[in-house]
Amino acid sequence: MSSIEFLRQFRLGEYAIFDFAVSFLGIFLLSPLLSRLFLKLGIKIPKINWLFLTLPLSILVHWLTGRMTPMTINFINLHDFYFLKVVIIGLTILGLRGIKFIRKNKIAKNN
């Protein structure tokens, strides 16, 4: 058994805790870079919002790339997993709440 397989054996229901930890750690480390990148595009996204958007974005990316994880399959399932759907929609709303669109002249003053 490889070390990744060992780490992925610890689960919360059918979801690997290791996958959650790596996803949130990755977004935590990338959020300053992502926020700066989107600020240049005129969109102000607070760093905390990236943490709220981690799971919704991961489901979207997995679905678009065709890599169906258990969470993606459960979210797409129309007949079950309503709690998961409510949590993901709630995280999406919390993640989108603090996003602001800024005009270009305000961006120039901030830099």
MOQUI-V802902 format. One record per residue. PSI is psi in radians with two decimals (* if undefined). OMEGA is omega in degrees with one decimal (* if undefined). Layout:
[[PSI | OMEGA] [PSI | OMEGA]]
This chain:
[[2.22 | 178.7] [2.91 | -178.0] [-0.60 | 177.8] [-0.75 | 177.7] [-0.69 | 178.1] [-0.81 | -179.3] [-0.56 | -178.3] [-0.10 | -179.3] [-0.35 | 177.2] [2.12 | -169.4] [2.70 | 171.2] [1.71 | -170.0] [-2.16 | 177.9] [0.17 | -178.1] [2.33 | -178.8] [2.21 | 179.6] [-0.62 | 178.8] [-0.70 | 179.2] [-0.72 | 176.6] [-0.82 | -177.2] [-0.77 | -179.8] [-0.70 | 179.4] [-0.86 | -178.6] [-0.65 | 177.1] [-0.73 | 178.5] [-0.80 | 178.7] [-0.68 | 178.0] [-0.74 | -179.7] [-0.56 | -178.7] [-0.26 | -173.9] [-0.70 | 176.8] [-0.72 | 178.8] [-0.78 | 179.6] [-0.72 | 179.3] [-0.74 | 177.6] [-0.71 | 179.5] [-0.81 | -179.7] [-0.49 | 175.9] [-0.65 | 176.7] [-0.44 | 176.9] [-0.03 | 178.6] [0.33 | 179.6] [2.07 | 179.1] [1.98 | 179.5] [1.97 | 177.3] [2.65 | -176.4] [-0.61 | -179.8] [-0.53 | -179.9] [-0.54 | 177.7] [-0.61 | 178.3] [-0.70 | 176.5] [-0.60 | -176.0] [0.02 | -176.8] [-0.96 | -177.8] [-0.79 | 177.2] [-0.71 | 178.6] [-0.65 | 179.7] [-0.68 | 176.4] [-0.77 | 179.3] [-0.80 | -179.4] [-0.76 | 178.6] [-0.69 | 179.4] [-0.75 | -179.4] [-0.57 | -179.5] [-0.13 | 179.0] [0.16 | 178.1] [1.63 | -173.4] [1.86 | 175.6] [2.90 | 178.0] [-0.69 | -179.6] [-0.69 | 178.3] [-0.80 | 179.0] [-0.77 | -179.7] [-0.63 | 179.6] [-0.65 | -178.8] [-0.46 | -179.9] [2.12 | -176.2] [-0.30 | -169.9] [0.08 | -176.3] [-3.13 | 176.0] [0.79 | -178.5] [-0.60 | 178.5] [-0.75 | 177.6] [-0.76 | 179.3] [-0.74 | 179.2] [-0.74 | 179.8] [-0.81 | -178.0] [-0.72 | 178.0] [-0.71 | 176.4] [-0.75 | 177.3] [-0.64 | 177.6] [-0.78 | 179.3] [-0.80 | 178.1] [-0.66 | 179.9] [-0.59 | -178.6] [-0.28 | -174.4] [-0.70 | -174.4] [0.06 | -176.6] [2.33 | -179.9] [2.48 | 173.7] [2.26 | -176.5] [2.56 | 175.5] [2.75 | -175.6] [-0.65 | -177.9] [-0.50 | 176.1] [-0.56 | 177.9] [-0.74 | -179.0] [-0.62 | 179.6] [-0.62 | -177.7] [-0.46 | -177.7] [* | *]]
